[in-house]
């Protein structure tokens, strides 16, 4: 079970989280939805296509990305949150900043998706007194330099140990375990080899806590297929389906309709008698 603000999910099927980037520089669709009206329209379309949750991001975390101020991030996210809050999907905010967490939760967000796993000073305190869902992600380094020279002895073990420590820290701070998701952080301080090894062993992480997986349109799929970001829908849907088969509870994707269709086919035709 996953408790997420106004919503409670049984996790008896994989959930789909639609991506709404309110940024000028995200790797896949940077700038397309910077206008709040277009971002709201996009979010509504994703929900109509089957998204259970919508993830709003006002700061790019692509490799090499520069940080933005709290003021700028809130100026991007709050109007979109206001427009989507009552659409019927749980609203997640993708942020590392405690001030943004507090402001968006006060404005009605149901979930905080933190690539920093609540390590920033004040981040844990920003969410402990709320009922929001939380996603704790693994990242080696920071977005600006995370792909310079990532290194692991055993990537799955090290990622798993980090996520276990962060989950334990949340529980010790009084956060209900049913509010916590974990995310291995594909592409966040990891080479293609690291990503592949980690993906093949997702089931090990899924045994720890409900698992959110986001590989949609990422460079790892480009390296495997040789296709540019605009031509990675088939690869993204295939990877999402494989993640679900390995135990992922939530799939964070750009291509919601295609992912929902793939899950329905798998659930109908792939189920064992």
C-alpha atoms as a printed R data frame, in Angstrom:
    type eleno elety resid chain resno      x       y       z
1   ATOM     1    CA   UNK     A     1  0.000   0.000   0.000
2   ATOM     2    CA   UNK     A     2  1.131   3.539  -0.765
3   ATOM     3    CA   UNK     A     3 -0.325   6.509   1.091
4   ATOM     4    CA   UNK     A     4 -0.012   9.721  -0.854
5   ATOM     5    CA   UNK     A     5 -1.772  12.810   0.477
6   ATOM     6    CA   UNK     A     6 -5.413  12.606  -0.571
7   ATOM     7    CA   UNK     A     7 -4.893   9.195  -2.198
8   ATOM     8    CA   UNK     A     8 -4.236   5.654  -1.039
9   ATOM     9    CA   UNK     A     9 -3.089   3.071  -3.595
10  ATOM    10    CA   UNK     A    10 -3.362  -0.671  -3.047
11  ATOM    11    CA   UNK     A    11 -0.438  -1.323  -5.446
12  ATOM    12    CA   UNK     A    12 -2.233  -4.348  -6.820
13  ATOM    13    CA   UNK     A    13 -1.172  -3.201 -10.290
14  ATOM    14    CA   UNK     A    14  1.647  -0.984 -11.574
15  ATOM    15    CA   UNK     A    15  0.728   2.707 -11.428
16  ATOM    16    CA   UNK     A    16  1.667   5.190 -14.140
17  ATOM    17    CA   UNK     A    17  3.135   8.596 -13.276
18  ATOM    18    CA   UNK     A    18  3.004  11.153 -16.080
19  ATOM    19    CA   UNK     A    19  5.857  13.661 -16.396
20  ATOM    20    CA   UNK     A    20  5.063  17.386 -16.605
21  ATOM    21    CA   UNK     A    21  8.313  19.331 -16.994
22  ATOM    22    CA   UNK     A    22  7.774  23.057 -16.380
23  ATOM    23    CA   UNK     A    23 11.338  23.919 -17.412
24  ATOM    24    CA   UNK     A    24 13.208  25.380 -20.365
25  ATOM    25    CA   UNK     A    25 16.004  22.798 -20.284
26  ATOM    26    CA   UNK     A    26 14.786  19.285 -19.472
27  ATOM    27    CA   UNK     A    27 16.474  16.710 -21.680
28  ATOM    28    CA   UNK     A    28 13.342  15.431 -23.448
29  ATOM    29    CA   UNK     A    29 10.772  18.210 -23.679
30  ATOM    30    CA   UNK     A    30 12.487  21.273 -22.228
31  ATOM    31    CA   UNK     A    31 10.555  24.433 -23.023
32  ATOM    32    CA   UNK     A    32  7.473  22.790 -24.503
33  ATOM    33    CA   UNK     A    33  5.426  23.222 -21.332
34  ATOM    34    CA   UNK     A    34  7.098  26.202 -19.692
35  ATOM    35    CA   UNK     A    35  3.891  28.185 -20.207
36  ATOM    36    CA   UNK     A    36  1.548  27.273 -17.304
37  ATOM    37    CA   UNK     A    37 -1.491  26.961 -19.556
38  ATOM    38    CA   UNK     A    38  0.253  24.479 -21.841
39  ATOM    39    CA   UNK     A    39  1.601  22.545 -18.861
40  ATOM    40    CA   UNK     A    40 -1.884  22.273 -17.343
41  ATOM    41    CA   UNK     A    41 -3.331  21.157 -20.671
42  ATOM    42    CA   UNK     A    42 -0.581  18.551 -20.973
43  ATOM    43    CA   UNK     A    43 -1.183  17.273 -17.449
44  ATOM    44    CA   UNK     A    44 -4.910  16.938 -18.074
45  ATOM    45    CA   UNK     A    45 -4.188  15.012 -21.272
46  ATOM    46    CA   UNK     A    46 -1.829  12.659 -19.440
47  ATOM    47    CA   UNK     A    47 -4.440  11.978 -16.772
48  ATOM    48    CA   UNK     A    48 -7.093  11.357 -19.445
49  ATOM    49    CA   UNK     A    49 -4.675   8.897 -21.070
50  ATOM    50    CA   UNK     A    50 -4.462   6.916 -17.830
51  ATOM    51    CA   UNK     A    51 -1.884   8.552 -15.552
52  ATOM    52    CA   UNK     A    52 -2.584   7.801 -11.891
53  ATOM    53    CA   UNK     A    53 -0.136  10.467 -10.727
54  ATOM    54    CA   UNK     A    54  1.383  13.584 -12.293
55  ATOM    55    CA   UNK     A    55  4.939  14.641 -11.468
56  ATOM    56    CA   UNK     A    56  5.548  18.392 -11.781
57  ATOM    57    CA   UNK     A    57  9.131  19.573 -12.118
58  ATOM    58    CA   UNK     A    58 10.291  23.187 -12.099
59  ATOM    59    CA   UNK     A    59 14.037  22.511 -12.108
60  ATOM    60    CA   UNK     A    60 15.842  20.285 -14.576
61  ATOM    61    CA   UNK     A    61 17.975  17.512 -13.083
62  ATOM    62    CA   UNK     A    62 19.496  16.373 -16.383
63  ATOM    63    CA   UNK     A    63 23.292  15.873 -16.398
64  ATOM    64    CA   UNK     A    64 25.012  19.248 -16.326
65  ATOM    65    CA   UNK     A    65 21.900  21.152 -15.262
66  ATOM    66    CA   UNK     A    66 22.376  24.340 -13.258
67  ATOM    67    CA   UNK     A    67 20.243  24.939 -10.165
68  ATOM    68    CA   UNK     A    68 17.485  27.563 -10.132
69  ATOM    69    CA   UNK     A    69 16.333  29.723  -7.234
70  ATOM    70    CA   UNK     A    70 13.447  28.825  -4.943
71  ATOM    71    CA   UNK     A    71 11.557  31.817  -6.287
72  ATOM    72    CA   UNK     A    72 11.948  30.743  -9.917
73  ATOM    73    CA   UNK     A    73 11.055  27.127  -9.209
74  ATOM    74    CA   UNK     A    74  7.895  28.120  -7.346
75  ATOM    75    CA   UNK     A    75  6.917  30.586 -10.071
76  ATOM    76    CA   UNK     A    76  7.024  27.719 -12.548
77  ATOM    77    CA   UNK     A    77  5.329  25.047 -10.449
78  ATOM    78    CA   UNK     A    78  2.622  26.731  -8.347
79  ATOM    79    CA   UNK     A    79  0.345  27.888 -11.210
80  ATOM    80    CA   UNK     A    80  0.455  24.401 -12.728
81  ATOM    81    CA   UNK     A    81 -0.207  22.772  -9.370
82  ATOM    82    CA   UNK     A    82 -3.190  25.061  -8.903
83  ATOM    83    CA   UNK     A    83 -4.552  24.108 -12.315
84  ATOM    84    CA   UNK     A    84 -4.108  20.354 -11.869
85  ATOM    85    CA   UNK     A    85 -4.783  19.887  -8.154
86  ATOM    86    CA   UNK     A    86 -8.397  18.737  -8.620
87  ATOM    87    CA   UNK     A    87 -8.001  16.815 -11.893
88  ATOM    88    CA   UNK     A    88 -8.312  13.404 -10.236
89  ATOM    89    CA   UNK     A    89 -4.649  12.401 -10.293
90  ATOM    90    CA   UNK     A    90 -2.318  12.605  -7.311
91  ATOM    91    CA   UNK     A    91  0.050  15.543  -7.761
92  ATOM    92    CA   UNK     A    92  3.738  14.977  -7.098
93  ATOM    93    CA   UNK     A    93  6.334  17.750  -7.061
94  ATOM    94    CA   UNK     A    94  9.857  16.872  -8.169
95  ATOM    95    CA   UNK     A    95 12.124  19.051  -6.028
96  ATOM    96    CA   UNK     A    96 15.206  18.974  -3.799
97  ATOM    97    CA   UNK     A    97 14.457  22.235  -1.979
98  ATOM    98    CA   UNK     A    98 12.799  22.260   1.471
99  ATOM    99    CA   UNK     A    99 11.223  25.680   0.827
100 ATOM   100    CA   UNK     A   100  9.640  24.394  -2.374
101 ATOM   101    CA   UNK     A   101  8.447  21.280  -0.550
102 ATOM   102    CA   UNK     A   102  6.719  23.332   2.127
103 ATOM   103    CA   UNK     A   103  5.127  25.767  -0.315
104 ATOM   104    CA   UNK     A   104  3.813  23.132  -2.701
105 ATOM   105    CA   UNK     A   105  2.499  20.903   0.079
106 ATOM   106    CA   UNK     A   106  0.670  23.911   1.513
107 ATOM   107    CA   UNK     A   107 -0.776  24.491  -1.967
108 ATOM   108    CA   UNK     A   108 -2.177  20.953  -2.133
109 ATOM   109    CA   UNK     A   109  0.539  18.663  -3.522
110 ATOM   110    CA   UNK     A   110  0.128  15.007  -2.555
111 ATOM   111    CA   UNK     A   111  3.712  13.841  -2.933
112 ATOM   112    CA   UNK     A   112  7.331  14.993  -2.922
113 ATOM   113    CA   UNK     A   113  9.712  13.296  -5.351
114 ATOM   114    CA   UNK     A   114 13.228  14.163  -4.171
115 ATOM   115    CA   UNK     A   115 16.267  13.136  -6.214
116 ATOM   116    CA   UNK     A   116 18.307  14.056  -3.131
117 ATOM   117    CA   UNK     A   117 16.442  11.580  -0.888
118 ATOM   118    CA   UNK     A   118 15.683  14.273   1.734
119 ATOM   119    CA   UNK     A   119 19.360  14.906   2.493
120 ATOM   120    CA   UNK     A   120 19.228  18.694   2.133
121 ATOM   121    CA   UNK     A   121 19.173  20.551   5.469
122 ATOM   122    CA   UNK     A   122 15.541  20.996   6.469
123 ATOM   123    CA   UNK     A   123 14.132  18.593   3.880
124 ATOM   124    CA   UNK     A   124 13.152  15.891   6.368
125 ATOM   125    CA   UNK     A   125 11.526  18.480   8.628
126 ATOM   126    CA   UNK     A   126  9.575  19.879   5.671
127 ATOM   127    CA   UNK     A   127  7.687  16.604   5.165
128 ATOM   128    CA   UNK     A   128  7.497  14.910   8.572
129 ATOM   129    CA   UNK     A   129  4.396  16.717   9.782
130 ATOM   130    CA   UNK     A   130  2.420  16.033   6.620
131 ATOM   131    CA   UNK     A   131  0.649  13.072   5.033
132 ATOM   132    CA   UNK     A   132  2.370  13.378   1.644
133 ATOM   133    CA   UNK     A   133  3.840  10.477  -0.242
134 ATOM   134    CA   UNK     A   134  7.615  10.484  -0.643
135 ATOM   135    CA   UNK     A   135 10.024   9.138  -3.208
136 ATOM   136    CA   UNK     A   136 13.647   8.739  -2.144
137 ATOM   137    CA   UNK     A   137 16.039   8.508  -5.091
138 ATOM   138    CA   UNK     A   138 19.670   7.474  -5.323
139 ATOM   139    CA   UNK     A   139 22.060   9.895  -6.991
140 ATOM   140    CA   UNK     A   140 25.850   9.809  -6.937
141 ATOM   141    CA   UNK     A   141 27.025  13.425  -6.903
142 ATOM   142    CA   UNK     A   142 24.884  16.331  -8.083
143 ATOM   143    CA   UNK     A   143 23.096  16.899 -11.408
144 ATOM   144    CA   UNK     A   144 25.774  19.302 -12.588
145 ATOM   145    CA   UNK     A   145 28.632  16.787 -12.302
146 ATOM   146    CA   UNK     A   146 27.074  13.393 -11.647
147 ATOM   147    CA   UNK     A   147 28.076  11.886 -15.006
148 ATOM   148    CA   UNK     A   148 31.698  13.044 -14.914
149 ATOM   149    CA   UNK     A   149 33.117   9.821 -13.461
150 ATOM   150    CA   UNK     A   150 30.579   7.592 -11.680
151 ATOM   151    CA   UNK     A   151 32.149   4.633  -9.902
152 ATOM   152    CA   UNK     A   152 30.852   1.624  -7.931
153 ATOM   153    CA   UNK     A   153 32.190  -1.717  -6.756
154 ATOM   154    CA   UNK     A   154 28.707  -3.285  -6.812
155 ATOM   155    CA   UNK     A   155 26.095  -0.831  -8.060
156 ATOM   156    CA   UNK     A   156 22.982  -2.720  -6.955
157 ATOM   157    CA   UNK     A   157 24.336  -3.412  -3.477
158 ATOM   158    CA   UNK     A   158 25.507   0.177  -2.984
159 ATOM   159    CA   UNK     A   159 22.298   1.723  -4.304
160 ATOM   160    CA   UNK     A   160 20.244  -0.658  -2.169
161 ATOM   161    CA   UNK     A   161 22.234   0.143   0.970
162 ATOM   162    CA   UNK     A   162 21.862   3.875   0.394
163 ATOM   163    CA   UNK     A   163 18.096   3.630  -0.124
164 ATOM   164    CA   UNK     A   164 17.725   1.393   2.936
165 ATOM   165    CA   UNK     A   165 19.576   3.971   5.061
166 ATOM   166    CA   UNK     A   166 17.439   6.842   3.793
167 ATOM   167    CA   UNK     A   167 14.226   4.882   4.294
168 ATOM   168    CA   UNK     A   168 15.279   4.016   7.854
169 ATOM   169    CA   UNK     A   169 16.093   7.678   8.541
170 ATOM   170    CA   UNK     A   170 12.584   8.645   7.427
171 ATOM   171    CA   UNK     A   171 10.946   6.015   9.599
172 ATOM   172    CA   UNK     A   172 13.009   7.104  12.615
173 ATOM   173    CA   UNK     A   173 11.827  10.662  11.958
174 ATOM   174    CA   UNK     A   174  8.240   9.456  12.359
175 ATOM   175    CA   UNK     A   175  7.251   8.966   8.723
176 ATOM   176    CA   UNK     A   176  4.850   6.086   8.064
177 ATOM   177    CA   UNK     A   177  6.613   3.444   5.919
178 ATOM   178    CA   UNK     A   178  3.481   3.282   3.751
179 ATOM   179    CA   UNK     A   179  4.276   6.817   2.570
180 ATOM   180    CA   UNK     A   180  7.711   5.878   1.195
181 ATOM   181    CA   UNK     A   181  8.779   4.860  -2.310
182 ATOM   182    CA   UNK     A   182 12.353   4.230  -3.446
183 ATOM   183    CA   UNK     A   183 13.916   5.011  -6.838
184 ATOM   184    CA   UNK     A   184 17.297   3.593  -7.974
185 ATOM   185    CA   UNK     A   185 17.954   6.735 -10.012
186 ATOM   186    CA   UNK     A   186 18.757   5.518 -13.501
187 ATOM   187    CA   UNK     A   187 21.132   7.949 -15.184
188 ATOM   188    CA   UNK     A   188 21.914   9.836 -11.987
189 ATOM   189    CA   UNK     A   189 25.626   9.231 -11.517
190 ATOM   190    CA   UNK     A   190 25.695   5.937 -13.423
191 ATOM   191    CA   UNK     A   191 27.254   4.670 -16.635
192 ATOM   192    CA   UNK     A   192 25.362   2.532 -19.139
193 ATOM   193    CA   UNK     A   193 26.921  -0.560 -17.577
194 ATOM   194    CA   UNK     A   194 25.771   0.529 -14.112
195 ATOM   195    CA   UNK     A   195 22.247   1.195 -15.399
196 ATOM   196    CA   UNK     A   196 22.015  -2.183 -17.126
197 ATOM   197    CA   UNK     A   197 23.278  -4.092 -14.080
198 ATOM   198    CA   UNK     A   198 20.892  -2.198 -11.823
199 ATOM   199    CA   UNK     A   199 17.915  -2.763 -14.102
200 ATOM   200    CA   UNK     A   200 18.516  -6.492 -14.322
201 ATOM   201    CA   UNK     A   201 18.429  -6.708 -10.517
202 ATOM   202    CA   UNK     A   202 15.404  -4.505  -9.850
203 ATOM   203    CA   UNK     A   203 13.630  -7.339  -8.062
204 ATOM   204    CA   UNK     A   204 16.209  -7.115  -5.253
205 ATOM   205    CA   UNK     A   205 15.254  -3.489  -4.626
206 ATOM   206    CA   UNK     A   206 11.517  -4.111  -4.997
207 ATOM   207    CA   UNK     A   207 11.697  -6.441  -1.996
208 ATOM   208    CA   UNK     A   208 12.735  -3.478   0.192
209 ATOM   209    CA   UNK     A   209  9.915  -1.011  -0.531
210 ATOM   210    CA   UNK     A   210  7.538  -0.008  -3.338
211 ATOM   211    CA   UNK     A   211  9.748   0.849  -6.276
212 ATOM   212    CA   UNK     A   212  9.425   3.803  -8.647
213 ATOM   213    CA   UNK     A   213 11.296   3.396 -11.925
214 ATOM   214    CA   UNK     A   214 11.973   6.199 -14.395
215 ATOM   215    CA   UNK     A   215 13.868   5.321 -17.563
216 ATOM   216    CA   UNK     A   216 11.567   7.046 -20.049
217 ATOM   217    CA   UNK     A   217 13.485   8.418 -23.073
218 ATOM   218    CA   UNK     A   218 16.750   8.405 -21.108
219 ATOM   219    CA   UNK     A   219 20.192   8.239 -22.671
220 ATOM   220    CA   UNK     A   220 20.663   4.616 -21.585
221 ATOM   221    CA   UNK     A   221 17.922   3.696 -24.069
222 ATOM   222    CA   UNK     A   222 19.564   5.866 -26.696
223 ATOM   223    CA   UNK     A   223 22.880   4.083 -26.174
224 ATOM   224    CA   UNK     A   224 21.186   0.691 -26.520
225 ATOM   225    CA   UNK     A   225 19.046   1.526 -29.579
226 ATOM   226    CA   UNK     A   226 21.072   4.255 -31.269
227 ATOM   227    CA   UNK     A   227 17.959   6.440 -31.477
228 ATOM   228    CA   UNK     A   228 17.668  10.138 -30.552
229 ATOM   229    CA   UNK     A   229 15.465  11.210 -27.674
230 ATOM   230    CA   UNK     A   230 12.441  11.954 -29.903
231 ATOM   231    CA   UNK     A   231 12.460   8.360 -31.229
232 ATOM   232    CA   UNK     A   232 12.615   6.410 -27.967
233 ATOM   233    CA   UNK     A   233  8.938   5.742 -27.284
234 ATOM   234    CA   UNK     A   234  9.078   2.031 -28.169
235 ATOM   235    CA   UNK     A   235 12.240   1.569 -26.130
236 ATOM   236    CA   UNK     A   236 10.713   3.492 -23.213
237 ATOM   237    CA   UNK     A   237  7.497   1.466 -23.184
238 ATOM   238    CA   UNK     A   238  9.405  -1.801 -23.456
239 ATOM   239    CA   UNK     A   239 11.672  -0.833 -20.568
240 ATOM   240    CA   UNK     A   240  8.678   0.253 -18.463
241 ATOM   241    CA   UNK     A   241  7.008  -3.098 -19.051
242 ATOM   242    CA   UNK     A   242 10.172  -4.980 -18.124
243 ATOM   243    CA   UNK     A   243 10.442  -2.880 -14.948
244 ATOM   244    CA   UNK     A   244  6.858  -3.788 -14.035
245 ATOM   245    CA   UNK     A   245  7.649  -7.455 -14.598
246 ATOM   246    CA   UNK     A   246 10.581  -7.071 -12.191
247 ATOM   247    CA   UNK     A   247  8.358  -5.619  -9.483
248 ATOM   248    CA   UNK     A   248  8.184  -1.867 -10.086
249 ATOM   249    CA   UNK     A   249  5.136  -0.348  -8.387
250 ATOM   250    CA   UNK     A   250  5.148   2.999 -10.214
251 ATOM   251    CA   UNK     A   251  6.419   3.815 -13.710
252 ATOM   252    CA   UNK     A   252  7.423   7.433 -14.336
253 ATOM   253    CA   UNK     A   253  6.919   8.040 -18.063
254 ATOM   254    CA   UNK     A   254  6.432  10.607 -20.807
255 ATOM   255    CA   UNK     A   255  4.364   8.334 -23.069
256 ATOM   256    CA   UNK     A   256  1.423   7.567 -20.801
257 ATOM   257    CA   UNK     A   257 -1.111   6.197 -23.305
258 ATOM   258    CA   UNK     A   258  1.333   3.740 -24.864
259 ATOM   259    CA   UNK     A   259  2.554   2.589 -21.449
260 ATOM   260    CA   UNK     A   260 -1.007   2.066 -20.201
261 ATOM   261    CA   UNK     A   261 -1.820   0.022 -23.320
262 ATOM   262    CA   UNK     A   262  1.271  -2.150 -22.845
263 ATOM   263    CA   UNK     A   263  0.403  -2.805 -19.199
264 ATOM   264    CA   UNK     A   264 -3.162  -3.765 -20.117
265 ATOM   265    CA   UNK     A   265 -1.965  -6.238 -22.744
266 ATOM   266    CA   UNK     A   266  0.524  -7.750 -20.302
267 ATOM   267    CA   UNK     A   267 -2.059  -8.000 -17.513
268 ATOM   268    CA   UNK     A   268 -4.612  -9.601 -19.844
269 ATOM   269    CA   UNK     A   269 -2.514 -11.841 -22.071
270 ATOM   270    CA   UNK     A   270  0.553 -12.365 -19.933
271 ATOM   271    CA   UNK     A   271 -1.141 -13.563 -16.749
272 ATOM   272    CA   UNK     A   272 -0.534 -17.214 -15.946
273 ATOM   273    CA   UNK     A   273 -3.518 -19.515 -15.685
